[in-house]
Amino acid sequence: MKHYSEHVLHLYVLGAPEVSKSRGAINAHLEKCKGCRSLVERIEGFTAELEGELKREEFQQGDTWGKKSVWQAARFRCLLDGRIHPGR
């Protein structure tokens, strides 16, 4: 069974255009693979936590993050953490 990298699963959760053509195959894989499904759940939790942090930050500092989408902020966070590389 082919497994998807954490990088690809991050993009999948974020709804990134880079994986739009692969969504069907990823969905099918997730139905069968408990490990990848578990990883997606953890990524979704991370994304929800990040969204909460951004909302708190926006509330505390005004509209600093208000014009950025959660996807952009999460991608930036992943770039900082070294999870994805520029240009991907």
C-alpha positions in Angstrom: 0.0 0.0 0.0 1.3 3.4 -1.0 1.3 5.9 1.9 1.3 9.7 1.6 3.9 11.8 3.2 3.1 14.1 6.1 3.8 17.0 3.8 1.1 15.9 1.3 -1.4 15.2 4.1 -0.8 18.7 5.5 -1.6 20.1 2.0 -4.7 17.8 1.8 -6.0 19.1 5.2 -5.4 22.7 4.2 -7.2 22.2 0.9 -4.2 23.3 -1.0 -4.3 23.4 -4.8 -1.1 21.4 -5.0 -3.1 18.2 -4.1 -6.4 19.0 -5.8 -5.8 16.3 -8.5 -5.0 13.7 -5.9 -7.8 14.3 -3.5 -9.8 11.3 -4.7 -6.9 8.9 -4.3 -6.0 10.4 -0.9 -9.6 10.0 0.3 -9.7 6.3 -0.9 -6.4 5.7 0.9 -7.6 7.3 4.1 -10.6 4.9 4.1 -8.3 1.9 4.2 -5.3 3.2 6.2 -5.7 3.8 9.9 -2.2 5.2 10.3 -2.6 7.9 7.7 -6.2 8.6 8.9 -4.8 9.1 12.4 -2.1 11.5 11.1 -4.8 13.5 9.2 -6.7 13.8 12.5 -3.7 15.1 14.3 -3.0 17.6 11.4 -6.7 18.7 11.6 -6.2 19.3 15.4 -3.1 21.3 14.7 -4.9 23.4 12.1 -7.9 24.0 14.5 -5.5 25.0 17.2 -3.7 27.4 14.9 -7.0 28.9 13.8 -7.8 29.5 17.5 -4.5 31.1 18.1 -5.0 33.4 15.1 -8.4 34.4 16.3 -7.0 35.2 19.8 -4.2 37.1 18.2 -6.6 39.1 16.0 -8.7 39.9 19.0 -5.7 41.0 21.1 -3.9 43.0 18.4 -6.7 44.2 16.2 -6.8 43.2 12.5 -3.2 42.0 12.2 -4.2 38.6 10.8 -7.7 39.5 9.7 -6.8 39.7 6.0 -4.9 36.4 5.9 -6.7 33.2 5.5 -6.1 30.3 7.9 -4.5 28.4 4.9 -1.9 31.1 4.4 -1.1 31.3 8.0 -0.8 27.5 8.4 1.4 27.3 5.3 3.6 30.0 6.7 3.8 28.1 10.1 4.7 24.9 8.3 7.4 26.8 6.3 8.8 28.1 9.6 8.7 24.7 11.1 10.5 23.2 8.1 7.6 20.9 7.3 7.3 22.2 3.8 9.7 24.0 1.5 9.3 27.2 -0.4 7.9 26.7 -3.9 5.9 23.6 -3.1 
